[in-house]
Amino acid sequence: MKISKFALTAMIASACLGGTAFGQSNRTAPRYYPASYYSYQDGASTQAPAPITSASDSTTGTTASVSCDNTPACDVAAICDGKSSCDSLGCGSTSVGCGLGAGGLFGDCCLGDPWKLFPCPVAGFNIGGWTSVGYHSARNPNSFNTYDSRVQLGQQWLFAEKIADGSEGLGLGGRIDYVYGTDAPDTQAFGTPGFWDTGWDNGTQYGHAIPQLYGEVASGDLSVKLGHFFTIVGNEVVQSTGNFFYSRQFTFYNAEPFTHSGALATYNLDDETQLYAGYVMGWDSAFDDNGDTYLSGFKRKLSDDVSFLYTSALGRFGDRTAARERGGVHSAILTANLTDNLTFINQSDVLFSRDLTGAAQRNTFGNISYLLYKVNDCVSLGQRFEWFNYGGAGFGGAENNDLYNYTLGVNYKQSANLMFRPEVRWVWDKDRFGFNEDNAGSQAAFGGDMVFTF
């Protein structure tokens, strides 16, 4: 059954590519991006989102660089918005590290060029990663950040990627990701216990995971992933570089898949519209049969400042669990740049699943709103409010319970490679179901991390 399902996904991918081979355009095949505010280090992970206006740009005024053939390049006018010159830099350095010296915390700032461990591709693959070291004062059951009151390595992430470029015909690519840290056990393919990376633990809190391993084929406006990859559902992601906040939604952790194995196609219908369709073997599984799930969705740019993303995962997604869940999740996300510096995001998720007997297993609704303000290229302020309503046998028989989560945070970029994300988070567990420490009715916690990309 496993082989036949992979054969089916391969046939679907081949048919899709074959159908567009004679209608190629000069546009590169699109890539799926979540709807998050921004990745502070563009290029650190292709799972990071693409900004829709300058309100979410991550770097500015950095042009001193060195090409892959070691030829220096310099643009006098653009470096640090004219605050420095090529002559003073010698035009031979590979980066410009202006930090906050050019304007301070709330004035203009210049981040400099990002440093990369491998500035040039190795065998055609871009290699990079990041290190996230964090702390939180209270644990968050049923979420990430359960190892409280100590400094910890959340993510030591490494990736190698070659983007499939279909702009001039058939393009091939692929990606592999590896992560070690306290986030890794939650990133393993836990939907198929005992298989792939499940059980790659180091003690009770740390572990290893390979959350992505896929090949990619592109032709014209179509690209197809085949393998093990992150889901398209939702706004927040596993990667530290793809989220504004250190902590994550309860909706993300309890009502959305993390990874899939199968095939996912992305098609660029026009300059404003992307379509997504795929067939995968359940939720949070890796190259193993955990059900039949169909991914679909679209992203539409409604104006220069507004975009809308809808995604869904429907079918059987827990055949290796006792409940053998079947159902689906729908996610709708509206992103609007209210001004050049102010971004509003609203996300609504609905999940309903049943077990083999027909009884409700998980019945959830999540609504999350973000308001994010960019002070300058070094400092951004944000708030997140989440209402998570949940019930069903998967939550211990809870019925129509409510959970509220309010988070205030700051993103401070010391340079193009180094970022700090302090936050304060309040959780109100109205029905005292155990979503915060000691099953208290409310909880306040301080947390944050330092993320260094390379």
N, C-alpha and C positions, 0 to 999 in steps of 0.2 A: 504493500500500500504506500509506503514511504517513497519507494522508487517511482511508482506510477504517478504520484502527486508531483514530484519534481519534474518528471517527464512532461506532465501537463503544463506546468508553469513555463517550462522551456519552450514548448510548442506555442503557447500564447505569446511569449516574448518574440519568438521567431516570426510568427504571423504578423504581429504588429509592425516589426521592423521591415518585413518584406512588403507590407502594404504601403509604406511611405518611401521606399527607396527611390521611386521614380518621380517623387514630388518634393525633392529636397529644396530647401531654401538656404540662404547664406547665414541664417541665424544659428547660433550654437544651441544645442538641445538644452532645455531648461533644467533646473535642479530644484527640488523641493526645499523650502525653508520654513521653519516654524514661524509663528507670528510674534515671537518675543520682541522686546524693545530694541535690543541690539546686542551684538557680541563686541565687547570692548576691544578685542584684538581681531580685526577682520583677517580671515585666513587661518586663524588658529584651529578652526573646525568648520568644515563645510556644512555642518548641521546648524551652524549659527545663522541667524536671520539676516536678511538683506533689508537695510533701512529704506523707507519710502521717501524721506526728505533729509535735508541736512540736520534735522533735529536729532538724528541718531548716528551721525558720523562719529567714528572712533578715533581718527587721527587727523591732524591738520598741519599744514606748513612744514612738511618734512620731505625734502627732495635730495639731500646729499646721500648718495648711495653708491654701490659698486655693482657692476653687472657680473654675470656668471663667467665672463671671460676676463674678470679682474680689471675692467676698464672703468675708472672713476667717472661719475656723472654728477654735475652740479648745476643748480639753477639759482642764481644770486637773488632774484626777486622774491622767490617763494620761501626761502629758508626762514623759518620762524617769523613769517609775515614781515620780512625785511629787517628784523632786529639783529641779524647777524649777516655775515658776508662769506662768500666762498674763500676769499683771501684769508680771513681770520681763521677759517677752519682748515686751511691748507688744501682743501678740495681732495684730500686723499683719504680721509676717514670714511668708514663705512656707515656711520650713523651720526645723527645730530641729537645729543641729549640735552634738551633745553630745560626739562623738568618744569618747575613752577617759577623759575627765575625771571621769566618774561611775563610778568603781570600779576602773579600771586594767585591765591585761591579763587578769588571772585572777579578777577580781571581776565585779560587774554592770557593764554598759556600755550606752550609749544611742547608737544610730547616727544618729538624726535622720531626717527625711524625705528621700527621694531627690530630687535636683535633676533636672529634665527640660528638655531643650532646647525641646520643644514640650509644655507642660503640658496643653494641650487638643487634641483631634483637629483635623486640617486636612482639610476636605471629607469628614469622617467617618472618616478614617484616623489611627490613632495612629502617630506618627513618632518614632523613637529610634535608638539604636545604642550602640556602645562602641568604645573604643580599647584595644588590648592591645600593650604594649611589653615584649619579653622578651629573655632571654639564656640560652645554654646553653654549657657548656664543651667539649662533645664532640658531634660529629654523630651522628645516628641514621639510617643508611641504611635503606631500606624502611620509613620512617615519616615523620611530621612532624619538625620540628626538625633539618634538615640543614644549616642555615646557621650554623655554630658560631663561638664565640669573638668575638662582636660583639653590641652592642645593636642590636635590630632592631624594626621595626614588624611584628608578627605579623598583627594584624587591625585594620583600620579599617572598621568595620561600620556600615552604615546599613540601616534597614528601614522600610517603611510597611505597616501592617496594619489591616484591618477584620475583626473576628471576626464570622462569620455566626451570628446569634442566631435560633434556631428556636423559642424558647419561646412566641412568640405568633403562629405561622404560618410562612410562608416567609421565611427570612433569607438575605441575600446578603453576601458578603465577599470577601476576597482578601488576598494579601501579595506583596511583592517585597523581596528582599534583595540588597544589593551589598556586596562586600568587596574591599579592597585590602590587600596586604601579602605577607609571605613564606608565609603559609598559603594564599593565593588560588590559586596554580598547582595545588595538591593538591585544590582544591575545584571546579575547572573540570569541564565535562562531557567528560572525557578518553576516555570510551567511544565517542565519535563524533569522531575527530580531524578538525580543520579546520572544525568546525561550532560554532555558538553562541559560547561564550566561550573555547573552546580556542585558544591562541595569543595571548590578551590578556596577554602577558607584558611586563614592563618590566625588561630585562636578564636575567640568568640566575637570579635568586632571587625577585624581586618580580613581582607580576602582579595582574590584576583578575579578578573572577568574579561572576556572578549565579546563585547556587546555588538560588534559589527565585523562581518567578513563577507563581502559581496563583490561580484563582478558587475560591470556596467557596460551597456552597449548603447550608442547614440547614433541617430541618423536624422539630420535636419532638425525638426522641432520636437522630436520624440527621443526620450531616453528611458531605458529599462534597467532596473536593478534586479539581480538574481542572486539570492543568498540570504544572509542574516543581517538585518538592518533595523534602525530605529523606526518607531511608528510615525505616522503623519498626524495622529490625533492629538489635539490639545495645544497649549501655548508654552508651558514650561517644559524643560528638557532635563535629561540626566546631567549633561555637561555643565560644569561650572561656568564656562565661557558663554553659555547661551541664555543665562538668566540674569535679571537685574538683582534679585535677592539671593542671599545665602541659603535661607530656608525655602521650602517648596510648599505648594498648595496641598491640602488634604485631598482635593479632587484629583490632582495629578497622581497621587500615590495609591488611592483606593478605588478609583473609577476609570482609569485609563490604562491601556497596555503600554509597555516600555519598548519591547522589541517584537519582531516577527521574523519568520523564515518563509521565503517564497519569492514571488515576483511583484514588482511595483513599477508601473509605467507613469511617466509624467509627460504631458503633451502641452505645448505652447499653442493654444488656439489662436491667439492674436497677442498684440503688445500688452493688453490689459488682463488677459485671462489665461490661467493654467488649469488643466484638468488632471486628476489623479485617479488611477484605477489599478487594483492589484488583487491577487489571490495568494493567501498565506495559510500556513498550517497552524492556526490557532493564535493564542497570545503568549508572549514571553517564552517561546520555545526556540530551539536552535537545531535546525536540520533533523527534526524529529516530529512525528505526527502527534499533534495536540488538538486537532480539530480541522474544520474548514471555515475560514473567515475571509470575507470579501471587503477590501478597502476601497473607498471611493471618496471623491471630494472635488472641490474647485476653489481657486483663489481668484478674486476679481478686484481689480483696481478701479474703484468707483470715481475717483478724482485724483488730482495730484497729492492730496492730503489724506485720503480715506481709502482703506482697503477692507475687504471682507473675505474670510476664509471659512469654509464649511468642510468637515471631514467626518467619516463614519467608519466603523468596523462592525460588521454584522455576520452572525453565524454561530458555529460551535467553537468555543475558545478555551475550554478547560477539560478536555477528555481524559487527561491524566490525573485529575482531581476526583475526589469522591463525589462531588456535586455534578461533575460533567456539565458545566454551565453552557447554556446557549441563549443568545439574545443579541444585544447590540448596544453601541454607544454612539451618540451624535454630539458633535462639538461645533459651535459657531462662535467666531471671533471677529469683532469689529475693531479696527485700529484706526485712530484719527489723530493727525497732528493739528491740534487746535491753534497753535502758533508755531513759529519757527523753533521754539524751545520747549513747548508743552505738548506732551503726548498722552492720549487717553486710549486705554484698551479695555474692552469688555468681553468676557468669555462666558458662555453658557454651555454646560455639558449635561446630557441626560443619559443614564445607563439603566437598562433593565435586563435581567437575566433570570432564567428558571433552571431548576435541576431536573433530573430524569423523571421525577414524580409530578412535575408541573408546578411545584411550589416556588414562590419567589425566592431567589438566592441573593441577588443584590438589586436594590431599587434606589437609585441616587439621583439627586439634582445638585449641580454646583454652579454658582454664579460668582465670578471673580472680576473685580474692577481694579484697574491700575491707573494712577495719575503720576506721570513722570516728568520732571522738569530738569532740563539741561542748563546748568549755570554757565558752564563753558566746556571746553573740550577735556578738562581735567576733573570736573565735579558735576555730578547729577544727583538729584534728590528724588525719592520715590515713596509712594504709599500703595498698599494693596489691601483690599477688603474682600474677604471670601465668606460666602454662606454655603455651607455644605449640609444638605439634607439627605439622610440615609436610612435604610431599613432592609430587612430580609434576614434569612438564615445565615448568610455570609457575614453578618454583623452581630451574630449571637442572638438573633431573634428580635433585634431592635425594630421599632415601628415608628416611622416618621419622626426621627430624632434630628435635632438641629445642632450644628457646630459653627462657630464664628471665629474668624481669624483676621486680625488686623496687624499689619506690619509697616513700620517706618524704616527707611534705609537710605544710605548714602553710598554712591560709587565714587571713589577718589582714585584717579589714575596718577600715579607718581611718574610714570613714563609710559611709553607705548607698550612695554612688556609687563609692567607691575601695577596691580590694582588692589585696593582694599575695599571690602564691602561690609561695613558694620551695620547692624540693624537692631531694632527692638521689636519684639513680637508678643502680642496679646492673644490668648486663646480662651474663648468662652465655650465650655462644653455644657450646654443647657441641660442635657439629660444625664450628665455624669456617667458617660458610657466608657470612659477610660482613654479619651483622646489626648489627655495631658497627664502630667506626672501626679502620682498618688491619687488619681481619679478625682481630683479637685474640680470644683465648678468653674474655676478660672485660673489662668496662669500667665505670668509675665516673664519673659526671658530675653536676655541679651545674647547676641551671637554675631558672628562675622568670620570672614576669612581673608587671606591674602592669596592672590592668584598671580603666578608668574608664568607667562607663556614663552615658548621658544620654538 
